């Protein structure tokens, strides 16, 4: 949740309550709005907080969700009536993929969550101006290459009406790669005018691939709370395309191969991309973006936080040998396997002045209930769609200790885990280290079943879903 979203939501909701509401209820409401929105960090995201404020209003004022059924059908029919003409314009353009992307951007204007009023005349003007939109050429070519080689694509939709433009883009993507297996991910329940299965059926999206709801009625795609089927459709896809601001807000930084297509409608996006309102954006997932946004500024000035490269496995193993006694250090062959097969499970801190690794944290995701010693020796136990992160090693070289680097690695690893869908982190620690981890927010669960290295350990956990 960032300051722009906080200020926007407080302006929108703080003094919006039914006339005649008792003063004590108004105070309770305003205090709750401030508490919900006055948060920082990657989680909860703006879309999640927006949903919680709506739930608060329902609880206190009996305010139900506005029924967008007629509006959605209207915009779906409106765009279906233009589909053949838009398809013709795409087909006759110099670059059909670019034109289809431009129309997909403009369709994102049909957003009753971000805009107070969606004017049809303005929508038609934007559609007519679509060919003038600048598209990042490098990103477009990257999308073209990725589509041509991908086996599976998950396409995450946003709004009604807009999904007709999505349908056109999907057809051209399938022309680039006739064997492409497509999954279309929709909202799992009514959220403003967001597209659901009913909308997909109305506009014929179901003819282009498997269509599934994400299991939630929340703006965006929050991997912590969507169904496992929806989470797997994102995690295991060769290629993902996510439409709309809310999908960008809830997914960026997850590290998957995602292209984002949307229109900048609010100040957060206008500022982030340095563009005026109603500018279309095509951008690709940056695995380091969370670190650049949320890392401590002083530490970020000295260290780069990222995943390791394959050629850094030897350096990582040498650090492990320094930080752990021989009976507790990860075996050399296993450390090499971890770096090779699950580099996304590492977070390393690289000294910007020397280029050397100063420390790292690595783990393994599983839905097991307790820590297993086998996690240390069998990388195949990692389940990318699981929701518990088992931490297997926090290593900081002696010369870099005392700067807060270990704490920052844990904090950033947790933020990244939240975005990837994890609900908690679990580690084992010797008794003399309990205080250190408790200061980081971990709770001592008592003696662990793990006897790694022949020693007793305490099992500790920290929740990431709060």
PEUR-V726075 format. One record per run of one state. SS is the DSSP state (helix for helix, strand for strand, loop for the rest). FROM is the first residue (numbers start at 1). TO is the last residue. If there is no record, write none. Layout:
SS_FROM_TO / SS_FROM_TO
This chain:
loop_1_2 / helix_3_13 / loop_14_22 / helix_23_37 / loop_38_45 / helix_46_61 / loop_62_68 / helix_69_80 / loop_81_82 / helix_83_92 / loop_93_95 / helix_96_107 / loop_108_119 / helix_120_128 / loop_129_129 / helix_130_132 / loop_133_136 / helix_137_149 / loop_150_151 / strand_152_156 / loop_157_158 / strand_159_159 / loop_160_161 / helix_162_176 / loop_177_180 / strand_181_186 / loop_187_193 / strand_194_194 / loop_195_196 / helix_197_203 / loop_204_204 / helix_205_207 / loop_208_209 / strand_210_213 / loop_214_227 / helix_228_235 / loop_236_238 / strand_239_243 / loop_244_244 / helix_245_251 / loop_252_257 / strand_258_264 / loop_265_266 / helix_267_273 / loop_274_278 / strand_279_284 / loop_285_288 / helix_289_294 / loop_295_296 / helix_297_302 / strand_303_306 / loop_307_309 / helix_310_323 / loop_324_331 / helix_332_341 / loop_342_342 / helix_343_345 / strand_346_351 / loop_352_356 / strand_357_366 / loop_367_372 / helix_373_376 / loop_377_378 / helix_379_381 / loop_382_387 / strand_388_396 / loop_397_397 / helix_398_400 / loop_401_404 / helix_405_420 / loop_421_423 / strand_424_429 / loop_430_430 / helix_431_439 / loop_440_442 / strand_443_447 / loop_448_451 / helix_452_454 / loop_455_457 / strand_458_463 / loop_464_466
